[in-house]
């Protein structure tokens, strides 16, 4: 009896163990079966089709079909609906605009290093179906990596710093006032944009958008992109194109303003030769600038820090490989990526809006105000200074380096062929770069 009972207990125990051991295997089998069924469902089974249907599907996947047959309920990354016009005729209009930018860059050679990549990026962004400017397209990846993060403008500023000689500014420090005066265009246009938005029904700019537009007055492309990506990314394409277009048109925009505000006698003024600036001064200047920025305006530190690091690499003389890389390889590579990424914002639904016209007009006003303010400040300084100051160098206070300084030189030589103002004009010109970075920091801190 004991043996029979023991046998029954052992059988029950072994059966329970077998049942427990078998349960996970059954679950795993069920999971495996479910996964296999899901894979079968997920796998698209090809079914033979008539040749006519295949050609019909192929025709629907062409860009021509997309231009002729806009989709409904399409939204961009900002959640705004993309209407039929932006999907059809709007793309064609943007193609024409991109071809105009190609013409300006290739034939007229207006800022070709940036207008060409921007135009090509705009061309790619308006190709239907491909969605290259979308979050997963290569233009969208470039934008998120370099523009939205603010990386590309900062790297450009490093290269600008490495190519900039602050010697003329250090030799004549009072010319920094001209660079500061030229920033009047930025803040004057900020007020004007707010007034237009409040008292007209055509433009509706927020304070952040007004701030992003006004920075165009500094004539500094990287700074404009950096500020716009922070304050008004939806307007980035129009702001960037306007900024670089006006930089390229400096020889056309500035001379009439300069001649209107000065007399021939003032344009003939010869300035005394600048003193020689030592290496210690040039090395200490960028370091001191960063320290001052950290103490008084930390919001400008990214731009100012990048600029000053590049300049320190230039002036210290012990890292020539880094200096050469900043001036050549790095800035060239980043310029390509920056231009293509900015071009991704030239999609029809973002560019062909009433606000774009406002940006173009306000940008021109900002640039003109900045030029005029610099010239007027130089006239005042000439009256008060014991050393003569040619008012033409005031127009170089905008940070279009070195084009604005060359315009000052050219206008001076028209009045007096023996007048050489280039190095004198470089002082306010490089101070304008600093001034635009400071103005950017002020706008970012305010908004």
Secondary structure, DSSP 8 states (H G I E B T S, - for coil): -HHHHHHHHHHHHHHHHHHHHHHHHHHHHHHHHHHHHHHHHHS-------HHHHHHHHHHTSHHHHHHS--SS-B-TTS-B--HHHHTHHHHHHHHHHHHHHHHHHTS-SSHHHHHHHHHHHHHHTSTTT-TTSTTSHHHHHIIIIITTSHHHHHHHHHHHHH---HHHHHTGGGHHHHHHTTHHHHHHHHHHHHHHHH-SS----HHHHHHHHGGGG--HHHHHHHHHHH-GGGHHHHHHHHHHHHHTHHHHHHHHHHHHS-HHHHT----------HHHHHHHHHHHHHHHHHH-GGGHHHHHHHHHHHHHHHHSS-HHHHHHIIIIIHHHHHHHHHHHHHTT--HHHHSSHHHHHHHHHHHHHHHHHHHHHHHHHHHHHHH-SS---GGGGGGGSS-TTHHHHHHHHHHHHH-TT---HHHHHHHHHHHHHHHHHHHHHHHHH-
